[in-house]
Amino acid sequence: MDDISSTMDAIGPRLRRLRKQRDLTLTGLARSTGISVSTLSRLESGQRRATIELLLPLARELRVAMDDLIGAPETGDPRLRSKPITRNGMTLLPLTQRAGNLQAYKLIIYPRRRPRRPEVSSHEGYEWLYVLNGRLRLVLGGNDLVMGPGEAAEFDTKTPHWFGNADEHPVEVLTLFGHQGERVHLRAAPSRAKKQAQGE
């Protein structure tokens, strides 16, 4: 617990140092990230704890990896030996082994997961998607989008959402989400009535 607390306490000074190295003012960083000047100031002074919703746009704007912003310690052997999980028309390969709310995964979504009528869900958290191969359909709030390779999306998962195949081909996606998102997208099997409605 002390290690986590010290890591969190170090984010503010590191954020200030990275901002100054790039000759950015608080106002400029606030404008480019959409985070208020007061929130940024409290983050840098340690008066506010960082969250994934704040760190993602900051890491992107400062052009650093999340690990660099958080100051994660180096490990010995960096290779991952995670086993893929296949369930409900989707294969999920964990790309991180660190404990915490946010995890990285590679998803392979097969056409059988493509329902006639997507059923959206919402939950606490934040999600980031990047399409590697194929075409991904993303239903988010009132938007119904088709994304191709190289396209990314990020959103608050309290907004009703669903994603899956846009056509009859598999789609490969990199994603960041928490354990709750993993449970919603992979482990919650559709009910028998839903399967019958989808012709499965």
For each residue, the residues with C-beta under 8 A, 3 or more apart:
1: 4 5
2: 5 6
3: 6 7
4: 1 7 8
5: 1 2 8 9
6: 2 3 9 10
7: 3 4 10 11 70 71 72
8: 4 5 11 49 50
9: 5 6 12 46
10: 6 7 13 14 71
11: 7 8 14 15 43 50 55 69 70 71
12: 9 15 16 43 44 45 46 50
13: 10 16 17 44 46
14: 10 11 17 18 69 71
15: 11 12 18 19 40 43 44 58 62 69
16: 12 13 19 20 44
17: 13 14 20 21
18: 14 15 21 22 62 64 68 69
19: 15 16 22 24 26 29 44 62
20: 16 17 23 24
21: 17 18
22: 18 19 62
23: 20
24: 19 20 28 29 62
25: 28 29
26: 19 29 30 37 40 41 44
27: 30 31 37
28: 24 25 31 32
29: 19 24 25 26 32 33 35 40 58 61
30: 26 27 33 34 35 36 37 40
31: 27 28
32: 28 29 61
33: 29 30 40 57 58 61
34: 30 57
35: 29 30 39 40 54 57 58
36: 30 39 40
37: 26 27 30 40 41
38: 41 42
39: 35 36 42 43 48 54
40: 15 26 29 30 33 35 36 37 43 44
41: 26 37 38 44 45
42: 38 39 45 47 48
43: 11 12 15 39 40 46 47 48 50 54
44: 12 13 15 16 19 26 40 41
45: 12 41 42
46: 9 12 13 43
47: 42 43
48: 39 42 43
49: 8
50: 8 11 12 43 54 55 70
51: 54 55
52: 55 56 101 102 125 126 176 178
53: 56 126 156
54: 35 39 43 50 51 57 58
55: 11 50 51 52 58 59 66 69 70
56: 52 53 59 60 66 126 128 154 176
57: 33 34 35 54 60 61
58: 15 29 33 35 54 55 61 62 69
59: 55 56 62 64 65 66 68 69
60: 56 57 63
61: 29 32 33 57 58
62: 15 18 19 22 24 58 59 69
63: 60
64: 18 59 68 69
65: 59 68 69
66: 55 56 59 69 70
67: 70 71 72
68: 18 59 64 65 71
69: 11 14 15 18 55 58 59 62 64 65 66
70: 7 11 50 55 66 67
71: 7 10 11 14 67 68
72: 7 67 98
73:
74:
75: 78
76:
77:
78: 75
79:
80: 94 95 96 97
81:
82: 93 94 95 97
83:
84: 91 92 93
85: 91 92 93 186
86: 90 91 92
87: 90 92 186 187 189
88: 113 186 187 188 189 190
89: 109 110 111 112 113
90: 86 87 107 108 109 110 113 185 186
91: 84 85 86 107 108 110
92: 84 85 86 87 105 106 107 182 186
93: 82 84 85 105 106 107 108
94: 80 82 97 103 104 105
95: 80 82 103 104 105 106 174
96: 80 103 104
97: 80 82 94
98: 72
99:
100: 103
101: 52 125 178 179
102: 52 176 177 178
103: 94 95 96 100 176 177 178 179 182
104: 94 95 96 174 175 176
105: 92 93 94 95 174 175 176 177 182
106: 92 93 95 132 172 173 174 175
107: 90 91 92 93 172 173 174 175 185
108: 90 91 93 170 171 172 173
109: 89 90 113 136 163 164 165 170 171 172 173
110: 89 90 91 113 165 170
111: 89 114 165 167 168 169 170
112: 89 200
113: 88 89 90 109 110 164 165
114: 111 137 164 165 166 167 168
115: 118 119 164 194 198
116: 197 198 199
117: 197
118: 115 137 139 162 164
119: 115 162 190 194
120: 139 160 161 162
121: 160 161 162 184 188
122: 157 158 159 160 161
123: 157 158 180 181 184
124: 157 158 178 180
125: 52 101 156 157 158 177 178 180 181
126: 52 53 56 154 155 156 157 176 177 178
127: 154 155 157 161 175 176 177 181
128: 56 152 153 154 175 176 177
129: 136 138 147 152 153 154 163 173 174 175
130: 151 152 173 174 175
131: 134 135 136 147 148 149 150 151 152 171 172 173
132: 106 149 172 173 174
133: 149 170 171 172
134: 131 149 165 166 167 169 170 171 172
135: 131 146 147 148 165 166 167 169 171
136: 109 129 131 146 147 148 163 164 165 166 171 173
137: 114 118 144 145 146 147 163 164 165 166
138: 129 143 144 145 146 147 153 161 162 163
139: 118 120 143 144 145 161 162 163
140: 143 145 153 155 159 160 161
141: 159 160 161
142:
143: 138 139 140
144: 137 138 139
145: 137 138 139 140 153
146: 135 136 137 138 166
147: 129 131 135 136 137 138 151 152 153 166
148: 131 135 136 151
149: 131 132 133 134
150: 131
151: 130 131 147 148
152: 128 129 130 131 147
153: 128 129 138 140 145 147
154: 56 126 127 128 129
155: 126 127 140 159 161
156: 53 125 126 159
157: 122 123 124 125 126 127 161 177 180 181
158: 122 123 124 125
159: 122 140 141 155 156
160: 120 121 122 140 141
161: 120 121 122 127 138 139 140 141 155 157
162: 118 119 120 121 138 139
163: 109 129 136 137 138 139 173 185
164: 109 113 114 115 118 136 137 171
165: 109 110 111 113 114 134 135 136 137 168 169 170 171
166: 114 134 135 136 137 146 147 171
167: 111 114 134 135
168: 111 114 165
169: 111 134 135 165
170: 108 109 110 111 133 134 165
171: 108 109 131 133 134 135 136 164 165 166
172: 106 107 108 109 131 132 133 134
173: 106 107 108 109 129 130 131 132 136 163
174: 95 104 105 106 107 129 130 132
175: 104 105 106 107 127 128 129 130
176: 52 56 102 103 104 105 126 127 128
177: 102 103 105 125 126 127 128 157 180 181 182 185
178: 52 101 102 103 124 125 126 181 182
179: 101 103 182 183
180: 123 124 125 157 177 183 184
181: 123 125 127 157 177 178 184 185
182: 92 103 105 177 178 179 185 186 187
183: 179 180 186 187 188
184: 121 123 180 181 187 188
185: 90 107 163 177 181 182 188
186: 85 87 88 90 92 182 183
187: 87 88 182 183 184
188: 88 121 183 184 185
189: 87 88
190: 88 119 194 195 198 200
191: 194 195
192: 195 196
193: 196 197
194: 115 119 190 191 197 198
195: 190 191 192 198 200
196: 192 193 199 200
197: 116 117 193 194
198: 115 116 190 194 195
199: 116 196
200: 112 190 195 196
